[in-house]
């Protein structure tokens, strides 16, 4: 399995800036699977600019309905029709800033699979939950909310992103990442069986930078990284991708 290096641009980068990123980023010689999540307004420009260059482009959020009176939302079918291959679902900012629930995350995963998108499901604990020793409880609850949707489906990914390490400069140690990823993998085996469980990549996300990417990517059970701010710079993103081999 190739390691996955994904970049979440969050509410950054215009269409023009996305084109400039694509022009400056050289994927040649990189062995990792590359994936970028731009804003909805920059999606088309980036997708056109990287077409045929070995970089997949996804959306940062979807609604669980196919259409309807949901102002400001996009459906999985619309994303797929626009050329998206993946959908980021349940990111901590969606959960904690916009109140997205485990149930809604599950419905979005179902919608993504229905439309042919690959869901990247984000899970992770807050600092208070970590201090209370509830890491395994929290991430198991979050992943349980989607396991009924995926069944034996292997066309999905998980991103473990400890909330306290996102955009704070704090990073979970490789041992922290391995422990959480093993908890998730064990749960997948319990619910899906060994074959389906082993086919699902589990990425680490949380202040990933060129300086710590190699150590994190080398940790047991870490199948890739979900990069935030460091993915906005093409040189920085390439350096992280190079660390993946």
C-alpha positions as CSV (number, residue, x, y, z in Angstrom):
1,X,0.0,0.0,0.0
2,X,1.4,3.4,-1.0
3,X,1.5,6.0,1.8
4,X,-1.0,8.8,1.4
5,X,0.0,12.4,1.6
6,X,-3.1,14.6,1.7
7,X,-3.4,18.4,2.1
8,X,-6.4,20.2,3.6
9,X,-6.3,23.8,2.5
10,X,-9.2,24.8,4.7
11,X,-10.5,28.3,4.0
12,X,-7.4,29.4,2.2
13,X,-6.2,29.7,-1.4
14,X,-8.1,31.4,-4.3
15,X,-8.6,29.8,-7.7
16,X,-5.7,31.9,-9.1
17,X,-3.5,30.9,-6.1
18,X,-4.5,27.2,-6.7
19,X,-3.3,27.5,-10.3
20,X,0.0,29.0,-9.1
21,X,0.4,26.2,-6.6
22,X,-0.1,23.6,-9.3
23,X,2.4,25.3,-11.6
24,X,5.1,25.4,-8.8
25,X,4.5,21.8,-7.5
26,X,6.4,19.0,-9.2
27,X,5.0,15.6,-8.5
28,X,7.6,13.8,-10.6
29,X,9.5,11.2,-8.7
30,X,7.2,11.0,-5.7
31,X,6.1,7.6,-4.6
32,X,3.2,8.6,-2.4
33,X,-0.4,8.9,-3.3
34,X,-1.1,12.6,-3.4
35,X,-4.4,14.3,-2.5
36,X,-5.5,17.9,-2.1
37,X,-8.7,19.3,-0.6
38,X,-9.1,23.0,-1.8
39,X,-12.1,25.2,-1.1
40,X,-15.2,24.6,-3.2
41,X,-14.5,27.8,-5.2
42,X,-10.9,26.8,-5.9
43,X,-11.7,23.2,-6.7
44,X,-12.3,23.6,-10.4
45,X,-9.2,25.6,-11.1
46,X,-7.0,23.1,-9.1
47,X,-8.6,20.0,-10.7
48,X,-8.0,21.4,-14.2
49,X,-4.4,22.4,-13.3
50,X,-3.3,19.0,-12.0
51,X,-5.3,16.8,-14.4
52,X,-3.1,13.9,-15.6
53,X,-0.3,14.7,-13.1
54,X,-1.0,12.1,-10.5
55,X,-2.6,14.4,-8.0
56,X,-6.2,13.7,-6.8
57,X,-8.5,16.4,-5.7
58,X,-11.3,16.2,-3.2
59,X,-13.9,18.4,-1.4
60,X,-13.7,19.4,2.2
61,X,-17.4,18.7,3.1
62,X,-20.6,17.3,1.6
63,X,-24.2,17.2,2.6
64,X,-25.9,13.8,3.0
65,X,-28.8,14.6,0.7
66,X,-28.5,14.5,-3.1
67,X,-30.3,17.8,-3.6
68,X,-32.7,20.1,-1.9
69,X,-33.2,23.4,0.0
70,X,-29.8,23.4,1.8
71,X,-28.3,26.8,1.0
72,X,-24.6,26.9,1.0
73,X,-24.1,23.1,0.9
74,X,-22.9,20.8,-1.9
75,X,-24.0,17.2,-2.4
76,X,-21.7,14.2,-3.0
77,X,-23.2,13.8,-6.4
78,X,-22.4,17.4,-7.4
79,X,-18.8,16.9,-6.1
80,X,-18.4,13.8,-8.1
81,X,-19.8,15.4,-11.2
82,X,-17.3,18.2,-10.8
83,X,-14.4,15.7,-10.8
84,X,-13.8,15.1,-7.1
85,X,-12.4,11.7,-6.1
86,X,-12.6,12.1,-2.3
87,X,-14.6,13.9,0.4
88,X,-13.1,14.9,3.7
89,X,-15.8,14.1,6.4
90,X,-16.0,14.9,10.1
91,X,-12.9,17.1,10.3
92,X,-12.5,18.4,13.9
93,X,-13.3,21.9,12.8
94,X,-16.6,20.7,11.3
95,X,-17.4,18.9,14.6
96,X,-16.3,21.5,17.1
97,X,-16.9,24.8,15.2
98,X,-20.1,23.8,13.4
99,X,-21.6,21.2,15.7
100,X,-21.4,18.2,13.3
101,X,-22.5,15.1,15.1
102,X,-21.4,11.5,14.8
103,X,-24.7,10.7,13.2
104,X,-24.3,13.3,10.6
105,X,-20.7,12.1,9.8
106,X,-22.2,8.6,9.3
107,X,-24.8,9.9,6.9
108,X,-22.2,11.9,4.9
109,X,-20.0,8.8,4.6
110,X,-23.0,6.9,3.2
111,X,-23.7,9.7,0.8
112,X,-20.0,9.8,-0.4
113,X,-20.0,6.1,-1.1
114,X,-23.3,6.3,-2.9
115,X,-21.9,8.9,-5.2
116,X,-18.6,7.0,-5.9
117,X,-16.4,9.3,-3.7
118,X,-13.8,8.0,-1.3
119,X,-14.6,9.3,2.1
120,X,-11.7,10.4,4.4
121,X,-13.2,10.1,7.9
122,X,-11.6,12.3,10.6
123,X,-11.6,11.2,14.2
124,X,-9.7,12.6,17.3
125,X,-9.9,13.7,20.9
126,X,-9.7,17.1,22.5
127,X,-7.1,18.0,25.1
128,X,-9.6,17.5,28.0
129,X,-10.5,14.1,26.7
130,X,-6.9,13.1,26.4
131,X,-6.1,14.3,29.9
132,X,-9.1,12.3,31.2
133,X,-7.7,9.1,29.6
134,X,-10.6,8.9,27.1
135,X,-8.7,8.7,23.8
136,X,-9.7,5.1,23.0
137,X,-13.3,5.7,24.0
138,X,-13.7,8.8,21.9
139,X,-12.1,7.6,18.7
140,X,-13.8,4.2,19.0
141,X,-17.2,6.0,19.3
142,X,-16.5,8.2,16.4
143,X,-15.4,5.4,14.1
144,X,-18.3,3.2,15.2
145,X,-20.7,5.8,13.8
146,X,-19.5,5.1,10.3
147,X,-18.8,1.3,10.4
148,X,-22.3,0.4,9.7
149,X,-22.2,2.5,6.5
150,X,-19.0,1.0,5.1
151,X,-19.6,-2.7,5.9
152,X,-16.9,-4.5,4.0
153,X,-16.2,-1.5,1.8
154,X,-12.4,-0.8,1.4
155,X,-12.8,2.4,-0.6
156,X,-12.4,4.7,2.4
157,X,-9.7,6.2,4.6
158,X,-9.4,7.3,8.2
159,X,-7.5,10.3,9.5
160,X,-6.6,10.4,13.2
161,X,-6.3,14.1,14.1
162,X,-5.9,14.8,17.8
163,X,-7.8,18.1,18.2
164,X,-5.2,19.6,20.5
165,X,-2.5,19.2,17.8
166,X,-4.3,20.9,15.0
167,X,-2.9,24.3,14.1
168,X,-1.3,24.6,17.6
169,X,2.3,23.7,16.8
170,X,1.8,20.7,19.2
171,X,2.3,17.3,17.6
172,X,1.4,13.9,18.9
173,X,4.6,11.8,19.2
174,X,5.0,8.8,16.8
175,X,4.2,6.6,19.8
176,X,0.9,8.5,20.4
177,X,0.0,8.2,16.8
178,X,0.8,4.5,16.7
179,X,-1.3,3.8,19.8
180,X,-4.3,5.6,18.5
181,X,-4.0,4.0,15.1
182,X,-3.7,0.5,16.7
183,X,-6.9,1.2,18.6
184,X,-8.7,2.1,15.3
185,X,-7.2,-0.9,13.4
186,X,-8.3,-3.3,16.2
187,X,-11.8,-1.9,16.0
188,X,-11.9,-2.3,12.2
189,X,-10.8,-5.9,12.5
190,X,-13.5,-6.6,15.2
191,X,-16.2,-5.1,13.0
192,X,-15.1,-5.7,9.4
193,X,-12.8,-8.7,9.6
194,X,-9.0,-8.8,8.9
195,X,-9.0,-8.4,5.1
196,X,-11.2,-5.4,4.9
197,X,-9.6,-3.8,8.0
198,X,-6.1,-4.0,6.7
199,X,-7.1,-2.4,3.4
200,X,-8.1,0.9,5.0
201,X,-5.3,3.4,5.3
202,X,-5.1,5.3,8.6
203,X,-3.5,8.8,8.2
204,X,-2.1,11.0,11.0
205,X,-3.1,14.7,11.0
206,X,-2.0,17.4,13.4
207,X,0.7,20.0,12.8
208,X,2.5,17.8,10.3
209,X,5.5,19.7,8.8
210,X,8.6,18.8,6.8
211,X,10.6,18.6,10.0
212,X,8.5,15.9,11.6
213,X,6.9,14.1,8.6
214,X,9.6,11.4,8.2
215,X,9.4,10.4,11.8
216,X,5.6,10.3,11.8
217,X,5.4,8.4,8.5
218,X,7.9,5.8,9.8
219,X,5.8,5.1,12.8
220,X,4.1,1.7,12.9
221,X,0.5,1.7,11.8
222,X,0.8,5.2,10.2
223,X,-0.2,4.9,6.5
224,X,0.1,8.5,5.6
225,X,-0.5,12.1,6.7
226,X,-3.2,14.7,6.5
227,X,-1.4,18.1,6.3
228,X,-2.9,21.4,7.1
229,X,-0.9,24.7,6.9
230,X,2.2,23.1,5.6
231,X,0.3,21.9,2.5
232,X,-0.3,25.5,1.3
233,X,3.3,25.9,0.2
234,X,4.3,23.7,-2.8
235,X,7.9,23.3,-1.6
236,X,6.8,22.3,1.9
237,X,4.2,19.9,0.6
238,X,6.7,18.3,-1.7
239,X,9.2,17.9,1.2
240,X,6.5,16.0,3.2
241,X,5.7,13.8,0.2
242,X,9.3,13.0,-0.3
243,X,9.4,11.8,3.3
244,X,6.8,9.2,2.4
245,X,9.1,7.6,-0.1
